Amino acid sequence: AYEHGEDWRDAANRELKEEAGYGARRLTLMKDMTLSPGYMGHRIKVVLAEDLYEESLPGDEPEELEVLTWKLSDLDRLIERDDVTEARVIAALLMAKRLLEKR
């Protein structure tokens, strides 16, 4: 979510620091997506964060999040896991994989 005066880059980098304990030197907007467009007007931006560095900000999650690292070359195995079910996460991973394979 955006805080006062933030653009998508600032918001994405802040959320990354709050939720994963990393900042990014390079952010690429991959897609602006809707969530249930016939039901509600919420939108999200899918952002690829690269050139990471350790930096944490206090978050607003009710419990501490577990951060897992994963090799890009093994994204298919991550997506196939039974505990990876969030459609937005799967879509973002597939978009990131496609973008990185084009480079």
Beta strands, then each sheet from edge to edge (+ up, - down):
strand 1: 22-34
strand 2: 43-54
sheet 1: 1+ 2-
end
